[in-house]
Amino acid sequence: MMNNIIESLDYQECLDGTIHLPLPWKKLDNKNVLVTGAYGLVGSYLVDALMHCKQNVHVYALGRDIAKMKDRFSYYENNERFHAIIQDITEPFHDEIAFDYIIHAASGASPKLYSTNPVGIMTANFLGMLNILEHARKTRCERIYYVSSSEVYGDGAKNEVNENAQVLISLGNFRNCYPDSKRATETLCQSYIRQYNLDIIIGRFSHIYGPTYTKTDDKAVAQFLNKAVEHEPIVLKSTGMQKRSYCHVADAVNAIFYQLFLGENGEAYNIANNDSYITIADLAATIARIANVEVQYDIPDEIEKAGYTPILETSMSTAKLESLGWKPKYNIEKGIQNTINIRGCINHE
């Protein structure tokens, strides 16, 4: 059961590192914080960090699957600071709870669904944020944080792009359902800032990994890790020459808190760890070596292949984020070892 992750000493160490960051945590005293995508990779670590901190913050965790919510957060069922909201983010909010902070981490981010349900991906990303912003506008939310993606940089996401990069975009491809909906949603955020004076921060995330991934996550790094902790061969479905920046979930959530507390309204910030900028083949080899398993190569079927991003390199400058005081703590070796330690304990209890 995923709630057992809370009892892992390695995971507790991650959370301790987050809540002891030199940030103005008292801003959360007596506040209501909504986290959408609550049982996902980023959202679940966010919920745990907020519940772990010393402030009297009420955490509202939103997810659409009641069984997954119960499994992931049963640890908090008797905690008066934790509140589960079972809702599909594409539906408008009917509850008039006033949230002081909203961290919108819910997203259609599944390579398989990019090819089998591109309409669902687009509506989840865009309509989900529209519902968040409408609720925030009516209740005068203090600050909203939007989890965006490095894919907004399109085909030109290399050579350490900064947040103001002029990018190349291939048109006429249904695979754009993900990057285009993320890009349009960023514009929606800027429109709400302009028209309704909302306070919104945008984080453009690189490839995030860590112990909070779900077993149904079909992104490559999650599948590699899932095989590794089960002591099965890692299956690589390409030559693996695509190069990516990988960021441990603890570092990614630490970045969210730096932006939430110290970032400027309307600004976007890249979130990446360029000390972990490696090819997918090297990533697979690193995980295999640490877990003592082998790497095998397989040819993907057409549905899988259609969902893959055509981008060969994704390198992002993090100078703007680092100017707020953020620094990553987990290089790829340390981050993979941490993930395997934690998930290995959970999977084999």
C-alpha positions as a LaTeX table, in Angstrom:
\begin{tabular}{lrrr}
\hline
Residue & $x$ (\AA) & $y$ (\AA) & $z$ (\AA) \\
\hline
Met1 & 0.00 & 0.00 & 0.00 \\
Met2 & 1.38 & 3.40 & $-0.99$ \\
Asn3 & 0.50 & 4.97 & 2.38 \\
Asn4 & 3.37 & 2.88 & 3.82 \\
Ile5 & 5.76 & 5.23 & 2.06 \\
Ile6 & 5.28 & 7.65 & 4.96 \\
Glu7 & 6.86 & 5.11 & 7.30 \\
Ser8 & 10.03 & 4.80 & 5.22 \\
Leu9 & 13.01 & 6.43 & 6.96 \\
Asp10 & 14.49 & 7.40 & 3.59 \\
Tyr11 & 11.23 & 9.10 & 2.63 \\
Gln12 & 11.04 & 10.84 & 6.00 \\
Glu13 & 14.53 & 12.18 & 5.33 \\
Cys14 & 13.32 & 13.62 & 2.00 \\
Leu15 & 10.39 & 15.33 & 3.70 \\
Asp16 & 12.57 & 16.66 & 6.52 \\
Gly17 & 14.86 & 18.19 & 3.91 \\
Thr18 & 11.88 & 19.95 & 2.35 \\
Ile19 & 10.29 & 21.39 & 5.49 \\
His20 & 13.62 & 22.65 & 6.81 \\
Leu21 & 14.31 & 24.77 & 3.75 \\
Pro22 & 15.00 & 28.43 & 4.70 \\
Leu23 & 11.58 & 29.66 & 3.58 \\
Pro24 & 8.80 & 31.72 & 5.24 \\
Trp25 & 6.71 & 28.69 & 6.21 \\
Lys26 & 4.64 & 30.77 & 8.63 \\
Lys27 & 2.77 & 32.08 & 5.59 \\
Leu28 & 0.94 & 28.75 & 5.68 \\
Asp29 & $-0.35$ & 29.18 & 9.25 \\
Asn30 & $-4.15$ & 28.81 & 9.34 \\
Lys31 & $-4.31$ & 28.62 & 5.53 \\
Asn32 & $-6.23$ & 26.30 & 3.22 \\
Val33 & $-4.08$ & 24.74 & 0.49 \\
Leu34 & $-5.58$ & 22.81 & $-2.42$ \\
Val35 & $-3.40$ & 20.26 & $-4.23$ \\
Thr36 & $-4.88$ & 18.79 & $-7.41$ \\
Gly37 & $-3.56$ & 15.57 & $-8.91$ \\
Ala38 & $-3.07$ & 14.61 & $-5.29$ \\
Tyr39 & $-2.12$ & 10.95 & $-5.67$ \\
Gly40 & 0.23 & 11.58 & $-8.60$ \\
Leu41 & 4.02 & 11.75 & $-8.59$ \\
Val42 & 4.33 & 15.45 & $-7.72$ \\
Gly43 & 0.97 & 15.95 & $-5.98$ \\
Ser44 & 1.41 & 13.16 & $-3.45$ \\
Tyr45 & 4.83 & 14.40 & $-2.35$ \\
Leu46 & 3.35 & 17.89 & $-2.03$ \\
Val47 & 0.55 & 16.61 & 0.19 \\
Asp48 & 3.02 & 14.70 & 2.38 \\
Ala49 & 5.32 & 17.72 & 2.69 \\
Leu50 & 2.44 & 20.02 & 3.67 \\
Met51 & 1.16 & 17.49 & 6.21 \\
His52 & 4.70 & 17.02 & 7.52 \\
Cys53 & 5.39 & 20.72 & 8.08 \\
Lys54 & 4.90 & 22.33 & 11.49 \\
Gln55 & 2.34 & 24.93 & 10.46 \\
Asn56 & $-1.39$ & 24.67 & 11.08 \\
Val57 & $-2.14$ & 24.31 & 7.39 \\
His58 & $-5.27$ & 22.55 & 6.14 \\
Val59 & $-4.52$ & 20.41 & 3.11 \\
Tyr60 & $-7.24$ & 19.68 & 0.56 \\
Ala61 & $-6.16$ & 16.79 & $-1.68$ \\
Leu62 & $-8.13$ & 16.49 & $-4.90$ \\
Gly63 & $-8.29$ & 13.34 & $-7.02$ \\
Arg64 & $-10.95$ & 11.60 & $-9.05$ \\
Asp65 & $-10.35$ & 7.97 & $-7.99$ \\
Ile66 & $-11.64$ & 7.30 & $-4.48$ \\
Ala67 & $-9.86$ & 3.94 & $-4.20$ \\
Lys68 & $-6.47$ & 5.46 & $-5.09$ \\
Met69 & $-7.05$ & 8.37 & $-2.72$ \\
Lys70 & $-7.89$ & 6.03 & 0.16 \\
Asp71 & $-4.89$ & 3.82 & $-0.57$ \\
Arg72 & $-2.45$ & 6.71 & $-0.81$ \\
Phe73 & $-3.68$ & 8.84 & 2.08 \\
Ser74 & $-5.20$ & 6.47 & 4.64 \\
Tyr75 & $-2.29$ & 7.48 & 6.89 \\
Tyr76 & $-4.06$ & 10.83 & 7.41 \\
Glu77 & $-7.65$ & 9.62 & 7.80 \\
Asn78 & $-7.85$ & 10.73 & 11.44 \\
Asn79 & $-5.91$ & 13.95 & 10.96 \\
Glu80 & $-8.14$ & 17.01 & 11.13 \\
Arg81 & $-5.81$ & 18.98 & 8.84 \\
Phe82 & $-6.33$ & 16.59 & 5.91 \\
His83 & $-9.37$ & 16.80 & 3.62 \\
Ala84 & $-9.95$ & 14.58 & 0.57 \\
Ile85 & $-11.93$ & 15.95 & $-2.37$ \\
Ile86 & $-13.11$ & 13.35 & $-4.89$ \\
Gln87 & $-13.66$ & 15.20 & $-8.15$ \\
Asp88 & $-12.77$ & 15.14 & $-11.83$ \\
Ile89 & $-10.87$ & 18.35 & $-12.49$ \\
Thr90 & $-12.74$ & 18.83 & $-15.78$ \\
Glu91 & $-15.91$ & 19.47 & $-13.76$ \\
Pro92 & $-16.55$ & 22.92 & $-12.23$ \\
Phe93 & $-16.18$ & 23.36 & $-8.47$ \\
His94 & $-19.50$ & 23.33 & $-6.63$ \\
Asp95 & $-18.06$ & 23.61 & $-3.13$ \\
Glu96 & $-17.37$ & 27.20 & $-2.12$ \\
Ile97 & $-14.36$ & 26.41 & 0.08 \\
Ala98 & $-11.99$ & 29.36 & $-0.10$ \\
Phe99 & $-8.46$ & 28.17 & $-0.78$ \\
Asp100 & $-5.61$ & 30.51 & 0.12 \\
Tyr101 & $-3.16$ & 28.66 & $-2.10$ \\
Ile102 & $-3.85$ & 26.32 & $-5.02$ \\
Ile103 & $-1.15$ & 24.07 & $-6.47$ \\
His104 & $-2.52$ & 22.62 & $-9.70$ \\
Ala105 & $-0.62$ & 19.41 & $-10.39$ \\
Ala106 & $-3.43$ & 17.45 & $-12.09$ \\
Ser107 & $-2.64$ & 16.81 & $-15.73$ \\
Gly108 & $-3.14$ & 14.45 & $-18.61$ \\
Ala109 & 0.48 & 13.29 & $-18.91$ \\
Ser110 & 0.43 & 9.78 & $-20.34$ \\
Pro111 & 2.33 & 8.94 & $-23.54$ \\
Lys112 & $-0.13$ & 6.13 & $-24.29$ \\
Leu113 & $-3.12$ & 8.47 & $-23.95$ \\
Tyr114 & $-1.47$ & 11.03 & $-26.25$ \\
Ser115 & $-2.15$ & 8.59 & $-29.08$ \\
Thr116 & $-5.37$ & 6.92 & $-27.84$ \\
Asn117 & $-7.19$ & 9.86 & $-26.21$ \\
Pro118 & $-5.72$ & 13.18 & $-27.40$ \\
Val119 & $-9.06$ & 14.97 & $-26.92$ \\
Gly120 & $-9.15$ & 13.85 & $-23.29$ \\
Ile121 & $-5.59$ & 15.07 & $-22.78$ \\
Met122 & $-6.39$ & 18.52 & $-24.14$ \\
Thr123 & $-9.62$ & 18.94 & $-22.20$ \\
Ala124 & $-8.09$ & 17.70 & $-18.93$ \\
Asn125 & $-5.23$ & 20.18 & $-19.19$ \\
Phe126 & $-7.11$ & 23.24 & $-20.40$ \\
Leu127 & $-10.56$ & 22.83 & $-18.81$ \\
Gly128 & $-9.01$ & 21.67 & $-15.57$ \\
Met129 & $-7.12$ & 24.95 & $-15.23$ \\
Leu130 & $-10.13$ & 26.96 & $-16.35$ \\
Asn131 & $-12.16$ & 25.47 & $-13.49$ \\
Ile132 & $-9.36$ & 26.20 & $-11.04$ \\
Leu133 & $-9.05$ & 29.81 & $-12.18$ \\
Glu134 & $-12.79$ & 30.44 & $-12.08$ \\
His135 & $-12.98$ & 29.13 & $-8.53$ \\
Ala136 & $-9.92$ & 31.19 & $-7.54$ \\
Arg137 & $-11.43$ & 34.32 & $-9.09$ \\
Lys138 & $-14.70$ & 33.93 & $-7.19$ \\
Thr139 & $-13.06$ & 33.16 & $-3.84$ \\
Arg140 & $-10.09$ & 35.55 & $-4.19$ \\
Cys141 & $-7.35$ & 32.96 & $-3.79$ \\
Glu142 & $-4.05$ & 34.41 & $-2.56$ \\
Arg143 & $-1.78$ & 32.60 & $-5.07$ \\
Ile144 & $-2.10$ & 29.83 & $-7.68$ \\
Tyr145 & 0.74 & 27.61 & $-8.84$ \\
Tyr146 & 0.50 & 25.88 & $-12.22$ \\
Val147 & 2.55 & 22.77 & $-12.99$ \\
Ser148 & 3.45 & 23.18 & $-16.66$ \\
Ser149 & 6.00 & 21.31 & $-18.77$ \\
Ser150 & 9.29 & 21.66 & $-20.61$ \\
Glu151 & 7.35 & 20.48 & $-23.68$ \\
Val152 & 6.00 & 24.03 & $-24.13$ \\
Tyr153 & 9.40 & 24.77 & $-25.68$ \\
Gly154 & 8.48 & 22.59 & $-28.65$ \\
Asp155 & 11.10 & 21.30 & $-31.05$ \\
Gly156 & 13.71 & 23.82 & $-29.97$ \\
Ala157 & 14.13 & 22.66 & $-26.38$ \\
Lys158 & 17.91 & 22.34 & $-26.34$ \\
Asn159 & 21.02 & 24.41 & $-25.69$ \\
Glu160 & 19.72 & 25.39 & $-22.25$ \\
Val161 & 16.63 & 27.34 & $-23.18$ \\
Asn162 & 15.59 & 30.02 & $-20.73$ \\
Glu163 & 12.04 & 31.08 & $-19.90$ \\
Asn164 & 11.92 & 33.70 & $-22.67$ \\
Ala165 & 13.05 & 31.39 & $-25.47$ \\
Gln166 & 11.61 & 31.71 & $-28.97$ \\
Val167 & 10.77 & 28.14 & $-29.88$ \\
Leu168 & 10.05 & 26.01 & $-32.93$ \\
Ile169 & 6.69 & 24.23 & $-33.04$ \\
Ser170 & 5.68 & 21.48 & $-35.47$ \\
Leu171 & 2.05 & 21.86 & $-36.52$ \\
Gly172 & $-0.54$ & 19.32 & $-37.59$ \\
Asn173 & 0.42 & 16.46 & $-35.24$ \\
Phe174 & $-2.10$ & 15.01 & $-32.77$ \\
Arg175 & 0.86 & 14.33 & $-30.41$ \\
Asn176 & 0.78 & 18.11 & $-29.82$ \\
Cys177 & $-2.32$ & 17.53 & $-27.66$ \\
Tyr178 & $-0.02$ & 17.64 & $-24.64$ \\
Pro179 & 2.44 & 20.49 & $-25.34$ \\
Asp180 & $-0.18$ & 22.67 & $-27.04$ \\
Ser181 & $-2.69$ & 22.28 & $-24.19$ \\
Lys182 & 0.05 & 23.12 & $-21.70$ \\
Arg183 & 1.07 & 26.15 & $-23.78$ \\
Ala184 & $-2.54$ & 27.32 & $-24.15$ \\
Thr185 & $-3.09$ & 26.89 & $-20.42$ \\
Glu186 & $-0.11$ & 29.10 & $-19.67$ \\
Thr187 & $-1.70$ & 31.76 & $-21.88$ \\
Leu188 & $-4.97$ & 31.27 & $-19.99$ \\
Cys189 & $-3.11$ & 31.96 & $-16.74$ \\
Gln190 & $-1.60$ & 35.14 & $-18.15$ \\
Ser191 & $-5.07$ & 36.20 & $-19.34$ \\
Tyr192 & $-6.54$ & 35.78 & $-15.85$ \\
Ile193 & $-3.67$ & 37.78 & $-14.40$ \\
Arg194 & $-4.33$ & 40.58 & $-16.88$ \\
Gln195 & $-8.13$ & 40.59 & $-16.73$ \\
Tyr196 & $-8.87$ & 39.55 & $-13.14$ \\
Asn197 & $-5.67$ & 40.46 & $-11.27$ \\
Leu198 & $-5.04$ & 36.92 & $-10.07$ \\
Asp199 & $-1.63$ & 35.98 & $-8.67$ \\
Ile200 & $-0.24$ & 33.00 & $-10.61$ \\
Ile201 & 3.18 & 31.35 & $-10.81$ \\
Ile202 & 4.11 & 28.86 & $-13.55$ \\
Gly203 & 6.63 & 26.04 & $-13.19$ \\
Arg204 & 7.94 & 24.36 & $-16.35$ \\
Phe205 & 8.97 & 20.90 & $-15.26$ \\
Ser206 & 11.59 & 18.69 & $-16.83$ \\
His207 & 11.34 & 14.90 & $-16.46$ \\
Ile208 & 10.47 & 14.19 & $-12.83$ \\
Tyr209 & 11.08 & 10.87 & $-11.10$ \\
Gly210 & 11.09 & 9.62 & $-7.53$ \\
Pro211 & 9.51 & 7.21 & $-5.02$ \\
Thr212 & 6.00 & 8.66 & $-5.39$ \\
Tyr213 & 5.46 & 7.43 & $-8.95$ \\
Thr214 & 2.35 & 5.31 & $-9.47$ \\
Lys215 & 2.39 & 1.79 & $-10.87$ \\
Thr216 & 0.21 & 2.92 & $-13.77$ \\
Asp217 & 2.65 & 5.68 & $-14.79$ \\
Asp218 & 3.66 & 4.79 & $-18.36$ \\
Lys219 & 6.49 & 7.29 & $-18.74$ \\
Ala220 & 9.84 & 5.66 & $-19.45$ \\
Val221 & 11.61 & 6.50 & $-16.18$ \\
Ala222 & 8.69 & 5.18 & $-14.07$ \\
Gln223 & 8.58 & 1.95 & $-16.07$ \\
Phe224 & 12.34 & 1.49 & $-15.68$ \\
Leu225 & 12.08 & 1.99 & $-11.92$ \\
Asn226 & 9.08 & $-0.29$ & $-11.62$ \\
Lys227 & 11.00 & $-3.10$ & $-13.32$ \\
Ala228 & 14.08 & $-2.43$ & $-11.20$ \\
Val229 & 12.33 & $-2.71$ & $-7.83$ \\
Glu230 & 10.65 & $-5.94$ & $-9.01$ \\
His231 & 14.10 & $-7.27$ & $-9.97$ \\
Glu232 & 13.05 & $-7.68$ & $-13.59$ \\
Pro233 & 14.98 & $-6.64$ & $-16.73$ \\
Ile234 & 14.52 & $-3.02$ & $-17.80$ \\
Val235 & 12.98 & $-2.85$ & $-21.26$ \\
Leu236 & 14.19 & $-0.02$ & $-23.50$ \\
Lys237 & 11.89 & 0.59 & $-26.46$ \\
Ser238 & 14.22 & 2.77 & $-28.53$ \\
Thr239 & 17.93 & 3.29 & $-29.07$ \\
Gly240 & 17.74 & 5.60 & $-26.05$ \\
Met241 & 19.73 & 8.44 & $-27.60$ \\
Gln242 & 17.18 & 11.09 & $-26.56$ \\
Lys243 & 18.76 & 13.33 & $-23.93$ \\
Arg244 & 16.76 & 14.68 & $-20.99$ \\
Ser245 & 17.20 & 16.50 & $-17.69$ \\
Tyr246 & 15.85 & 14.35 & $-14.85$ \\
Cys247 & 14.84 & 15.90 & $-11.52$ \\
His248 & 14.04 & 14.05 & $-8.30$ \\
Val249 & 10.54 & 14.77 & $-7.00$ \\
Ala250 & 11.88 & 16.18 & $-3.71$ \\
Asp251 & 13.95 & 18.75 & $-5.62$ \\
Ala252 & 10.95 & 19.53 & $-7.85$ \\
Val253 & 8.62 & 20.11 & $-4.91$ \\
Asn254 & 11.29 & 22.15 & $-3.12$ \\
Ala255 & 11.31 & 24.33 & $-6.24$ \\
Ile256 & 7.54 & 24.72 & $-6.02$ \\
Phe257 & 7.81 & 26.02 & $-2.47$ \\
Tyr258 & 10.57 & 28.49 & $-3.43$ \\
Gln259 & 8.36 & 29.83 & $-6.20$ \\
Leu260 & 5.19 & 29.78 & $-4.11$ \\
Phe261 & 6.79 & 31.87 & $-1.37$ \\
Leu262 & 9.35 & 33.96 & $-3.28$ \\
Gly263 & 8.39 & 33.94 & $-6.97$ \\
Glu264 & 6.96 & 36.91 & $-8.85$ \\
Asn265 & 3.39 & 37.03 & $-10.09$ \\
Gly266 & 3.09 & 36.05 & $-13.74$ \\
Glu267 & 6.58 & 34.61 & $-13.99$ \\
Ala268 & 7.49 & 31.15 & $-15.29$ \\
Tyr269 & 10.42 & 29.18 & $-13.87$ \\
Asn270 & 12.25 & 26.19 & $-15.34$ \\
Ile271 & 12.59 & 23.21 & $-13.00$ \\
Ala272 & 15.38 & 20.84 & $-13.97$ \\
Asn273 & 18.63 & 19.36 & $-12.68$ \\
Asn274 & 21.31 & 19.76 & $-15.27$ \\
Asp275 & 23.67 & 17.61 & $-13.19$ \\
Ser276 & 21.29 & 14.82 & $-14.24$ \\
Tyr277 & 21.23 & 15.59 & $-17.97$ \\
Ile278 & 21.70 & 12.19 & $-19.60$ \\
Thr279 & 20.42 & 9.99 & $-22.42$ \\
Ile280 & 17.56 & 7.56 & $-21.83$ \\
Ala281 & 20.00 & 4.72 & $-22.50$ \\
Asp282 & 22.35 & 6.00 & $-19.78$ \\
Leu283 & 19.40 & 6.43 & $-17.43$ \\
Ala284 & 18.34 & 2.81 & $-18.01$ \\
Ala285 & 21.94 & 1.64 & $-17.51$ \\
Thr286 & 22.24 & 3.61 & $-14.25$ \\
Ile287 & 19.02 & 2.18 & $-12.84$ \\
Ala288 & 20.00 & $-1.34$ & $-13.95$ \\
Arg289 & 23.42 & $-1.09$ & $-12.32$ \\
Ile290 & 22.04 & 0.18 & $-8.99$ \\
Ala291 & 19.27 & $-2.44$ & $-8.96$ \\
Asn292 & 21.52 & $-5.21$ & $-10.32$ \\
Val293 & 19.27 & $-6.06$ & $-13.27$ \\
Glu294 & 19.87 & $-6.09$ & $-17.01$ \\
Val295 & 18.67 & $-3.86$ & $-19.85$ \\
Gln296 & 16.82 & $-5.38$ & $-22.77$ \\
Tyr297 & 15.76 & $-3.74$ & $-26.02$ \\
Asp298 & 12.29 & $-4.16$ & $-27.51$ \\
Ile299 & 10.44 & $-2.63$ & $-30.46$ \\
Pro300 & 7.40 & $-0.58$ & $-29.39$ \\
Asp301 & 4.03 & $-1.12$ & $-31.04$ \\
Glu302 & 2.52 & 1.63 & $-33.17$ \\
Ile303 & 0.28 & 2.95 & $-30.37$ \\
Glu304 & 3.24 & 3.32 & $-28.01$ \\
Lys305 & 5.46 & 4.83 & $-30.70$ \\
Ala306 & 2.81 & 7.41 & $-31.67$ \\
Gly307 & 2.81 & 8.81 & $-28.14$ \\
Tyr308 & 6.56 & 9.38 & $-27.96$ \\
Thr309 & 7.84 & 12.93 & $-28.15$ \\
Pro310 & 9.91 & 13.68 & $-31.29$ \\
Ile311 & 12.17 & 16.01 & $-29.29$ \\
Leu312 & 15.71 & 14.62 & $-29.12$ \\
Glu313 & 17.13 & 16.97 & $-26.50$ \\
Thr314 & 15.62 & 18.96 & $-23.66$ \\
Ser315 & 18.03 & 21.23 & $-21.81$ \\
Met316 & 16.71 & 24.03 & $-19.61$ \\
Ser317 & 18.45 & 26.89 & $-17.83$ \\
Thr318 & 17.59 & 27.01 & $-14.12$ \\
Ala319 & 19.36 & 30.32 & $-13.39$ \\
Lys320 & 16.07 & 32.13 & $-12.77$ \\
Leu321 & 14.91 & 29.51 & $-10.25$ \\
Glu322 & 18.30 & 29.41 & $-8.58$ \\
Ser323 & 18.15 & 33.19 & $-8.12$ \\
Leu324 & 15.38 & 32.51 & $-5.57$ \\
Gly325 & 17.78 & 30.36 & $-3.53$ \\
Trp326 & 16.85 & 26.89 & $-4.84$ \\
Lys327 & 19.51 & 24.25 & $-5.42$ \\
Pro328 & 18.96 & 20.58 & $-6.30$ \\
Lys329 & 20.09 & 18.02 & $-3.71$ \\
Tyr330 & 19.79 & 14.78 & $-5.68$ \\
Asn331 & 22.02 & 13.98 & $-8.64$ \\
Ile332 & 20.93 & 11.02 & $-10.77$ \\
Glu333 & 22.90 & 8.43 & $-8.78$ \\
Lys334 & 21.66 & 9.60 & $-5.39$ \\
Gly335 & 18.12 & 10.12 & $-6.65$ \\
Ile336 & 17.81 & 6.69 & $-8.25$ \\
Gln337 & 19.30 & 4.98 & $-5.18$ \\
Asn338 & 16.85 & 6.86 & $-2.93$ \\
Thr339 & 13.91 & 5.87 & $-5.13$ \\
Ile340 & 14.85 & 2.20 & $-5.30$ \\
Asn341 & 15.46 & 2.04 & $-1.53$ \\
Ile342 & 12.02 & 3.47 & $-0.76$ \\
Arg343 & 10.03 & 1.60 & $-3.39$ \\
Gly344 & 11.83 & $-1.63$ & $-2.68$ \\
Cys345 & 10.70 & $-1.49$ & 0.95 \\
Ile346 & 7.09 & $-0.70$ & $-0.03$ \\
Asn347 & 6.82 & $-3.37$ & $-2.72$ \\
His348 & 8.21 & $-6.17$ & $-0.62$ \\
Glu349 & 6.58 & $-5.62$ & 2.76 \\
\hline
\end{tabular}
